[in-house]
């Protein structure tokens, strides 16, 4: 919701002529207030520690994208280091006491989508392969139609909250009780680094294994990281599936699923909006 930085004038009922206040004209084109936007947080501030600026806060204020922000996103140096998006995200957050790396993943997604709308509009055009006929076409998704999921629909999974922003899940095959947490930007960066390092060493561990290991805090109260990594590699696939399903259920997220209609065969289905390279670099 765009923030209105100007106070609306009101008209009185008296017929007497009122003196109009004199407003000094701007002395420079730089004398304006940078527009900002209030973004709804999927987490509603529920899973941040008490000393965090977003604890109990349901929204965050960001400013509109600028040309300088575009420079950040296209900086080859920052892109090579893998920090362009992080620097951009930190740059648009108004409250500088909030660190982008501490944001929960669902909140980060909501902020990035809102920022993209301020910079390039709400319609995101990207190439789609029709699942039915294979036709390739450019389809426009409306990013403003995204929905927030608060992470509270998990009654059927027998998940228990610990009261310390973690959750307990009993795995159906091994009967191990896994304590899981929500991932932050810092966690996601560590997962990416681990996967890239494994690729360089020709190791098989992929992003799925790395992610599951990262959101597990303990197994039957055992917090040893070596034990957790080994268990993740060896646990039955159904336990892994159940654990990932539980994580998705408790994780507040920004849902970009929208209806896609193929112009060639008429096929229609709900599709998650694909976030490709042109999300922040349209027509580049």
N, C-alpha and C positions, 0 to 999 in steps of 0.2 A: 504494500500500500504506500504510494508516494507520500512523502511527508510534505505538508503545506508549510512553507517557511514565511508566508505573508499572512498578516492578520486581515480577515475580511472586514470591509467597511459596513457599517449599519446605517440605515436611514431613519431619522426621527419622524414623529408625526406632526411636529409643529410646522406652521407655514412661515414662521419668521426666518429670514435669511441668516444663515449661520456663516461665520467667518471660516474660510477654508484654510487649514494649516499649510504653511509654506514648506514644500519638500525640496531640499537642495538637490539639484541634478547630480548624477554620478560624475565624479571627476575623472574616472578612468573606466575602460571596458573591463578592468579587473575587479571593480567594486561591485561584486555580486556574491550572493550566498550560494555555495555549492549545494545542489539538491541532494537529498538523502532519501533513503527508503527504509521502512520498517519491515523486517522479514520475520515471519512466524517460524519458530524453532520446533521441529518435530518432537524433540525431547521435552519441550516445555520447561527446560531447566531442571528436570527432576534428578538427573544422574550426574550432576557436577558436585564436587565437594563443597562444603559450607563456605570455605574461604575463596571459592572461585567467583569471579564477577557475574557469571551467568547462573549461579545457583538460585533456583526458584524463578528465573526470568523466562518468560514465554516468547520473547522477541529479542532481536538484535538490530541495531541501526547500522546500515552501510551507506556509503556515498556512491553516487553514480560513477560509472566508468569514465575515464578521461583518456586523452591521447597519451599521456605519460604511462597510464596503465597498459595501453596497447604496446608501448615500447618494452615494458617488462615482459609481456607475454611473447614478444617476438625476439627478445634478446638471445642471440645464439649462445652467448656465454652462460646465461642462466639456464637455458634449455639443456645444454650439455651437462651442467651440474645437477639437473633435475630439480631445481628449486624455483623455477619461474612461476608456477602456479601457486606455490606457497607464499612467495613474496607478493604476488598480486593479491591473494586473499588477505594477507596481513595489511596491505596497503589500503584496502577499501573498508576495513572495519573502523568505525568512528572511535570507539572506546579502545584506546591503545593499551589498556591494562589487560585486554583480552588477547591471548596468544592463539594464533590460528592453529598451531600444532596441538593445542589442548582441546580443540573442538571435537565433539563426537561426529562420526562419519556422516550420519544422517543430517545433522545440522549444517555441516560443511556443504553437502549437496544442495540443500535448500538455498544457502547463501550464494553459491556459484550460479545456480539457475537464475536467481533474482538479479545477480550482477550482469549476467549475459543479456537479460531482458533490457536492462538500463542502457547497455552499450549498443546492441544490435537489433533490439525489438523482440517481441514475444514469439514471432514465427521463426522456427528453426528448420531450415531446409537441408535435407541430407538424402543421399542415394539409398534406396531400399531395393532388396531383391524379394520379389513376391514369393512367399512360401509355397503357393499353389502352382504358379506357371513359370516362375523364374524370371519374370519380366523385371528389368532394371529401370527404375524411374526415380526422379527427384520428388520427394514428398515433403510437404510442410506440416510440422507439428506445432501446436500452440503450447508453449511452455507455461503459460499462465493457467493452463488447465490441470497442471500437476496437483497431486493431493498429498497431504501430510498424513503419515501413519504414526500414531503415538506409541506404538510398541506395547499395546495392552490387550491384544487378542490372543491369549495363549492358555485359556482355562483347560482345554482338552489335552494339553501336553504335560500336565502335572509339574509345572515349573514353580519353584519357590524362591521368593525374594529373601535375601539375607539381611536387608536393612543397611547394607554398606555399598549399595550400587552394584552388587553382583547377584547372580542367580544360580540356583542349584538344579541340576538336571540329572535324573537317574537313567542311565543308558539301558535299553531294553535287553540286549544280549549279555553283556558282561556284568550288568547290574552295578557298575562303577558309578559313583556320584561325582559328576563333574561340576565344578564351580566355574562359571564363565563371566566375563566382563564385556562391556561395550568398547569397541575399538575407537581410538582417536586418530587424528591426523598423524601424530608421531608414530603410532603403532603401524599405520598403513605405510608410512615411509620406511620403517624397519622391515616390513614384509617385502616391499619392493626391492630393497637392498639385498636381503637374504636370497631372494629368488634369482636376482641378477648374478650374485656371487656363485650360486650353485650352478648356473648355466655356464659360467666361465670355467668352472672346475668339472664340467660334464657330469654333474650330479643330477639325480632324478627328481629330487624334491621340487614340487611345483608350488604355484601360488595357493592352491587349495589347502595342501598340507600345512604350509607356512601360516596361512590365515587361521586355521583351526587351532594350531599349536599356540598362536599368539593370543587368541581370546580365552583360552583355558587358563584359569588362575591356579586351580588345584584339582587333584584326583583323589577322592577319599581323604581329603584334607592334606594330602602330600603336595607341597609346592615345588618340589625339586624339578628344575627345568629339563634336565636330562631324562628323567622318568617320563615327563609329559611328552617330550619329543618322540621317545621310543614308543609310548603307548599310541600316539596319533598314527605312527607308521604301521603299527600292528593291529589296531582295533578293527573289528568286523565292519564291513562296509555299511551294514544297516545301522550300527551305532554311530558311525560317522554321519550318515544321512540324517539320523534323528537329532544329532547334536547341531548340525548346520540348520536344520529346520527350526530348532529351538532358538538358535541365535537370531535367525531372521524374525521370529515371532516377537522377541523382546526388544529388538533393535528399532528405535524410532527412525523413520526413514522418510524420504521424499519420493513419492511414487509418480513416475513419469509414464506409466502405462496409458496408451491412448489407442483409439480405433484407427486402423489402417485400412484403406480401401484401394484395391488395385484398379487402375484405369484400363488395364488390358483385359483381364478376365472377370473383373467384378468381385473377386474374392475379398472378404472382409474378416478381420480378426483383431483382437486386442494385441498390441505389440508394445514392448518397452522401448521408449525412445532411445535409439542408439547414440551414445555420446562419442562422436568421432573427432578427428583432428580439426574439422572445420567448425566445431562448437564455438570456440573463441576466435577462430580465424576464418570467417566466412569470405568467400570469393577471393581468397588469398592466392 
